[in-house]
Amino acid sequence: MRVYNFSAGPSVLFEDALLEAQKNMFSYGDTGMSVAEMSHRSKAYEEIQNEFVATLKELLNVPDTYEILLLQGGASQQFDAVPLNLLKKGKADYVITGHWSERALAQAVPYGDIKAVASSKEATFTYIPELPDNIFRPDTDYVHITTNNTIYGTKYTTLPNTPSPIVADMSSNILSEKIDVEKFGLIYAGAQKNLGPAGLTVVVIRKDLITKELPNCPKMLNYYTQSSAASLFNTPPCLAIYLSMLNARHLKKLGGVSAIQKINEEKAALLYDFVDNSAFYVNHVNKKDRSLMNIPFLSPNAELDKKFIKEAAEQGLVTLAGHKTVGGMRASIYNAMPIEGVKKLIGFMKKFETENK
């Protein structure tokens, strides 16, 4: 029996994509082999990768002045790859809005003059800091932000005006709502939230930022190397790319990002409205900065939180434990989480509140 999986990642995928993969797992088309077995140099795999890149380009409305790279190592590897590729003047500004932006900053520090220009840590990252134009240094190579904060349930609702290109870790909200790619110099995203399974990392980069001469950048992390080889410099995560392609194909059939954004807004509104009107549950995130994807909430005490998580799992509502730095519960309602799952969660929350007041 399928459960409603509220995991922050690896997360739920569209059922149609999983069923299509299941159908072809033993033999893909007429190849007589699984995608997990076939050569990444084969025509069959080439068609899979090309379809995924083309569909992603269409879904995100990526201009021809940008390139899509399919990489490995997760967002954590991009924490190093970004400064190693983009630091020409040697300076970058970072905005700290959670655990992952702190990690990105820490990994960039050895490579240059890296500055945290703003942070919401003093309030346990429950808001996005105000970012006036003059907060950024004028001579930086880039400004780094994390557009959605998985652990703390915040997101940017407006982008800052910056003197240099914005680099965005978009791992947990890519494809969930419309964005203007041209407002970013580089976007990177681990696949295991909205794109597909773990093992794939997508980078969308403005072509003029891809530089050949980077003496301190390892070949595997070099965007020029990966771009020149069409993301085939080494064996790619073929099966993860195949599943991501199927996921993207299904999203396109649903009507694309505009259509899924409306669904995501409806799901989030249902859950936030219930929590806000409850005397039992609470969400501490600044309302204007609330995430569409990750919704943390607390019951009156830690013992009830544990009881909630256990009893919810018994009802097929799984992976609801909040991050250890926050506690409580967290419902990650990515693109593939159906609205029925959110409604079932709210129904359980009502029952639990009545029984535990």
C-alpha positions in Angstrom: 0.0 0.0 0.0 1.3 3.5 -0.9 1.6 5.9 1.9 1.6 9.7 1.9 5.3 10.5 2.2 5.9 14.0 3.6 9.7 13.6 3.6 11.9 16.6 2.9 14.0 14.5 0.6 14.3 12.1 -0.9 10.7 12.8 -1.5 7.5 11.7 -3.2 7.5 11.3 -7.0 4.6 11.5 -9.4 2.9 8.0 -9.5 2.6 8.0 -13.3 6.4 8.5 -13.5 7.0 5.6 -11.1 4.6 3.3 -13.0 6.2 4.1 -16.3 9.7 3.4 -14.8 8.3 0.1 -13.4 7.0 -0.9 -16.8 10.4 -0.4 -18.4 12.7 -1.4 -15.5 13.4 -4.9 -16.9 13.6 -3.8 -20.5 13.5 -0.2 -21.8 11.6 -0.2 -25.0 13.1 -2.7 -27.4 16.6 -2.4 -26.0 16.3 -5.6 -24.0 18.0 -4.0 -21.0 17.2 -1.6 -18.2 18.2 2.0 -18.2 20.3 1.1 -15.2 22.3 -1.2 -17.4 22.6 0.6 -20.7 25.6 2.6 -21.9 25.4 6.4 -21.4 26.9 6.6 -25.0 23.9 4.7 -26.5 21.3 6.2 -28.7 18.5 5.1 -26.3 20.1 6.9 -23.4 21.0 10.0 -25.5 17.3 10.3 -26.3 16.4 10.2 -22.6 18.9 12.8 -21.6 18.0 15.1 -24.5 14.3 14.9 -23.7 14.9 15.7 -20.0 17.0 18.8 -20.9 14.5 20.0 -23.5 11.6 19.5 -21.1 13.4 21.2 -18.2 14.3 24.1 -20.5 10.6 24.4 -21.5 9.2 24.1 -18.0 11.6 26.7 -16.6 11.5 28.9 -19.7 15.3 28.9 -19.9 16.7 31.4 -22.5 19.2 30.3 -25.1 21.9 32.4 -23.3 21.8 29.8 -20.5 22.9 26.1 -20.4 21.6 23.2 -18.4 24.2 20.9 -16.9 23.4 17.5 -15.3 25.9 16.8 -12.6 26.4 14.6 -9.5 27.4 15.3 -5.9 24.3 17.1 -4.8 23.9 20.7 -3.8 26.7 20.1 -1.2 29.2 19.7 -4.0 28.0 22.9 -5.6 28.9 24.7 -2.4 32.5 24.2 -3.5 31.9 24.3 -7.3 30.3 27.7 -7.3 33.2 29.6 -5.8 35.8 27.6 -7.6 34.2 28.5 -11.0 32.9 32.0 -10.3 35.4 33.7 -8.1 37.4 35.9 -10.5 37.8 39.0 -8.4 37.9 36.8 -5.3 34.8 38.2 -3.5 31.3 36.9 -2.9 28.4 37.9 -0.5 26.1 35.3 1.1 22.7 35.7 2.8 22.2 33.2 5.6 18.7 31.9 6.0 19.2 28.4 7.3 21.4 25.4 7.8 22.2 24.9 4.1 23.1 28.5 3.4 25.4 28.3 6.4 27.0 25.2 4.9 27.4 26.9 1.5 29.1 29.8 3.2 31.5 27.6 5.2 32.5 25.7 2.1 33.2 28.9 0.1 35.3 30.6 2.8 38.6 28.9 1.9 38.4 30.1 -1.7 38.3 33.9 -1.2 36.9 36.9 0.6 33.5 35.5 1.5 31.1 37.6 3.6 27.8 36.9 5.3 25.9 40.2 4.7 22.7 39.2 6.5 21.3 36.5 8.6 18.1 35.5 10.4 19.9 33.0 12.8 19.1 35.0 15.9 15.4 34.2 15.4 16.0 30.5 14.5 15.7 31.4 10.8 12.0 32.1 11.0 12.2 35.0 8.5 14.0 36.2 5.4 16.2 39.3 6.2 15.5 42.6 4.6 18.1 43.2 1.9 18.6 46.9 1.0 20.7 47.6 -2.1 23.6 49.0 -0.1 24.0 45.8 2.0 26.0 44.2 -0.9 29.6 45.0 -1.7 29.9 46.6 -5.2 32.9 44.5 -6.3 31.8 40.9 -5.8 31.7 38.1 -8.3 28.3 36.9 -7.1 25.6 37.0 -4.4 24.5 33.6 -3.0 21.0 32.9 -1.7 19.0 29.8 -0.8 15.5 30.5 -2.3 13.6 28.0 -0.1 14.8 26.8 3.3 13.7 23.2 3.8 14.3 22.9 7.5 12.8 26.2 8.6 10.0 26.6 6.1 10.9 30.0 4.7 11.3 31.3 1.1 12.2 34.5 -0.8 9.1 36.2 -2.1 11.1 38.9 -3.7 14.7 38.9 -5.0 17.3 41.4 -3.9 18.8 44.0 -6.2 22.4 43.0 -6.4 25.5 44.4 -8.1 26.6 41.0 -9.3 24.9 37.9 -10.5 22.6 36.0 -8.1 23.6 32.4 -7.5 20.6 30.4 -6.0 20.4 27.1 -4.3 16.9 26.2 -5.5 17.0 22.5 -4.4 13.7 22.5 -2.5 11.5 24.8 -4.7 12.7 24.4 -8.3 9.7 23.8 -10.6 7.2 24.5 -7.8 6.4 28.1 -8.9 7.2 30.4 -11.8 10.6 32.1 -11.8 12.4 34.4 -14.1 15.7 32.6 -14.9 17.2 35.7 -16.3 17.3 37.2 -12.8 19.9 34.6 -11.8 23.4 34.0 -13.0 23.3 30.4 -11.8 20.7 28.1 -10.3 21.6 24.7 -8.8 19.3 22.1 -7.3 19.7 18.6 -5.9 17.1 16.5 -7.6 15.6 14.7 -4.6 12.9 17.2 -3.8 10.9 18.2 -6.9 13.0 17.0 -9.8 13.5 13.2 -9.3 15.5 10.8 -7.1 18.7 11.4 -5.4 21.9 11.2 -7.4 21.3 14.0 -9.9 22.1 17.7 -9.6 20.8 20.2 -12.1 22.8 23.5 -12.8 21.3 26.2 -14.9 24.1 28.7 -15.7 24.4 31.8 -17.9 26.8 30.9 -20.6 29.1 33.9 -20.1 29.9 32.6 -16.6 31.4 29.4 -18.0 35.1 30.0 -18.1 37.8 27.8 -19.5 40.9 28.8 -17.5 40.3 27.9 -13.8 43.7 26.6 -12.6 42.4 25.8 -9.0 39.2 24.1 -10.0 39.2 20.3 -10.2 38.1 19.0 -13.5 35.0 17.2 -12.2 33.8 20.5 -10.7 34.6 22.6 -13.7 31.5 23.9 -15.5 33.5 24.3 -18.7 34.6 20.7 -18.6 31.1 19.5 -18.0 29.6 21.9 -20.6 32.1 20.9 -23.3 31.2 17.2 -22.7 27.4 17.8 -22.8 27.3 16.6 -19.1 28.9 13.3 -20.2 32.5 13.9 -19.1 32.1 10.8 -16.9 29.2 8.3 -16.5 26.1 10.2 -15.5 23.5 8.9 -13.0 21.5 7.4 -15.9 18.6 5.9 -13.9 18.2 9.1 -11.8 18.1 11.2 -15.1 15.5 8.8 -16.6 13.2 9.1 -13.6 13.7 12.8 -13.5 12.8 12.9 -17.2 9.6 11.0 -16.5 8.7 13.3 -13.6 9.3 16.3 -15.8 7.2 14.8 -18.6 4.3 14.3 -16.2 4.6 17.8 -14.9 4.4 19.1 -18.5 1.3 17.0 -19.1 -0.3 18.6 -16.0 0.1 22.1 -17.6 3.6 22.9 -16.5 4.9 25.2 -13.7 1.9 27.6 -13.8 -0.5 24.8 -13.2 1.5 23.1 -10.4 2.0 26.5 -8.7 -1.8 26.9 -8.3 -2.0 23.4 -6.9 0.9 24.0 -4.5 -0.7 27.3 -3.4 -4.0 25.5 -2.7 -2.2 22.7 -0.7 -0.2 25.2 1.4 -3.2 27.5 2.0 -5.2 24.5 3.4 -2.5 23.5 5.8 -1.5 27.0 6.9 -5.1 28.0 7.4 -5.8 25.0 9.6 -2.7 25.6 11.8 -3.4 29.4 12.1 -7.0 28.7 13.2 -6.0 26.0 15.7 -5.3 26.7 19.4 -3.3 23.5 19.5 -0.7 23.7 16.7 1.6 26.6 15.9 3.9 27.7 13.0 6.4 30.3 14.0 7.5 31.5 10.5 6.9 35.1 9.5 3.8 34.9 7.4 5.1 36.8 4.4 8.1 34.5 4.2 6.3 31.1 4.4 7.4 28.3 2.2 5.0 26.6 -0.3 7.0 23.4 0.0 8.0 22.8 3.6 5.6 23.6 6.5 6.9 23.1 10.0 4.5 23.1 13.0 4.5 22.2 16.7 2.0 20.7 19.1 1.9 22.0 22.7 4.9 19.9 23.9 7.6 17.5 22.7 5.9 14.4 24.1 2.8 15.2 22.1 5.0 15.7 19.0 6.4 12.2 19.3 2.9 10.8 19.8 1.7 12.7 16.8 4.5 11.4 14.5 3.9 7.8 15.7 0.1 7.8 15.3 0.3 9.6 12.0 2.6 6.9 10.6 0.1 4.3 11.6 -2.4 6.1 9.4 -0.1 6.1 6.4 1.1 9.7 6.9 4.9 9.2 7.1 8.2 11.1 7.6 6.6 14.0 9.4 9.3 14.5 12.1 10.8 18.0 12.0 14.5 18.6 11.8 16.4 18.2 15.0 17.2 21.9 15.2 13.5 22.8 15.1 11.7 19.8 16.5 8.0 19.2 16.1 6.6 18.2 12.7 7.3 19.2 9.1 5.1 18.5 6.2 7.0 18.7 2.9 4.3 19.0 0.2 6.4 19.0 -3.0 4.8 18.9 -6.5 4.0 15.2 -6.4 2.2 15.3 -3.1 -1.5 15.1 -4.0 -4.0 17.4 -2.4 -5.7 14.3 -1.0 -2.6 13.7 1.1 -2.7 17.2 2.6 -6.5 16.8 3.3 -5.9 13.4 5.0 -3.1 15.0 7.1 -5.4 17.8 8.2 -8.1 15.3 9.0 -5.7 13.5 11.3 -4.5 16.7 12.9 -8.1 17.6 13.8 -8.7 14.1 15.3 -5.4 14.3 17.2 -6.1 17.7 18.6 -9.6 16.6 19.8 -8.1 13.6 21.5 -5.1 15.3 23.2 -6.4 18.7 24.4 
